[in-house]
């Protein structure tokens, strides 16, 4: 269910990026919303169809997801993934 287009009431809404407990994390413009899985009506091909949900609660849970899952990456971590700084070192 990751990397699919999310449609709310048949209209484009966002893109799914993660599962967080009982929530689907959806990127909507610059925000991350945590939408309860029970609001998923159907998953088909590249789309996830959702129904209405409490947007304020989704926004709060989305912020909690960002705080828990997002962390700065150190230079050493970047190097371990094969990235080098601009000087080539």
Wavefront OBJ file of the C-alpha trace (Angstrom):
o trace
v 0.000 0.000 0.000
v 3.037 2.265 -0.193
v 3.766 4.682 -3.075
v 0.207 4.726 -4.334
v -2.042 7.646 -5.181
v -4.673 8.311 -2.531
v -8.125 9.417 -3.634
v -10.630 10.885 -1.186
v -14.236 10.669 -2.347
v -12.929 9.994 -5.869
v -10.684 13.087 -6.009
v -6.842 13.154 -5.907
v -5.737 13.687 -2.302
v -2.102 12.638 -1.761
v 0.418 9.796 -1.903
v 0.809 6.926 0.551
v 4.283 6.672 2.048
v 4.148 4.439 5.145
v 2.080 2.277 7.464
v 2.183 3.389 11.113
v 0.288 1.042 13.408
v -3.367 1.299 12.408
v -2.709 4.303 10.173
v -1.791 4.939 6.565
v 0.648 7.852 6.309
v -0.237 10.073 3.376
v 1.799 13.019 2.081
v -0.580 15.821 1.172
v 1.352 18.756 -0.264
v 3.851 19.584 2.513
v 1.965 17.767 5.303
v 1.872 14.184 6.503
v -1.499 12.853 7.611
v -2.099 9.611 9.498
v -5.369 8.231 8.154
v -7.009 5.348 10.027
v -6.861 2.119 8.031
v -10.593 1.668 8.673
v -11.132 4.642 6.310
v -9.637 2.711 3.390
v -12.496 1.670 1.126
v -10.532 -0.070 -1.584
v -7.032 -0.611 -2.962
v -6.865 -0.991 -6.727
v -3.843 -0.925 -9.005
v -2.044 2.346 -8.226
v -4.820 3.911 -6.147
v -6.081 3.786 -2.584
v -9.625 5.034 -2.112
v -10.430 6.543 1.303
v -13.518 7.978 2.980
v -13.861 11.001 5.244
v -11.826 11.065 8.459
v -10.996 13.452 11.291
v -8.415 15.713 9.638
v -7.325 17.382 12.896
v -6.534 14.014 14.500
v -4.857 12.851 11.258
v -2.653 15.944 11.313
v -1.701 15.360 14.993
v -0.843 11.707 14.360
v 1.058 12.720 11.218
v 3.213 15.068 13.312
v 3.821 12.261 15.799
v 4.931 9.999 12.914
v 7.353 12.685 11.656
v 8.848 13.140 15.136
v 9.241 9.398 15.630
v 10.385 8.355 12.156
v 12.360 11.361 10.928
v 15.879 11.941 12.127
v 18.859 13.794 10.742
v 21.367 11.681 8.842
v 24.995 12.139 9.837
v 27.878 12.550 7.362
v 29.185 9.123 8.440
v 25.795 7.544 7.697
v 25.730 9.193 4.266
v 29.216 7.861 3.540
v 28.146 4.372 4.613
v 25.467 4.584 1.900
v 28.073 5.589 -0.695
v 27.546 9.364 -0.673
v 30.551 11.669 -0.476
v 30.781 15.374 0.226
v 31.436 17.779 -2.669
v 35.193 17.728 -2.143
v 35.197 13.987 -2.937
v 36.465 12.881 0.458
l 1 2 3 4 5 6 7 8 9 10 11 12 13 14 15 16 17 18 19 20 21 22 23 24 25 26 27 28 29 30 31 32 33 34 35 36 37 38 39 40 41 42 43 44 45 46 47 48 49 50 51 52 53 54 55 56 57 58 59 60 61 62 63 64 65 66 67 68 69 70 71 72 73 74 75 76 77 78 79 80 81 82 83 84 85 86 87 88 89
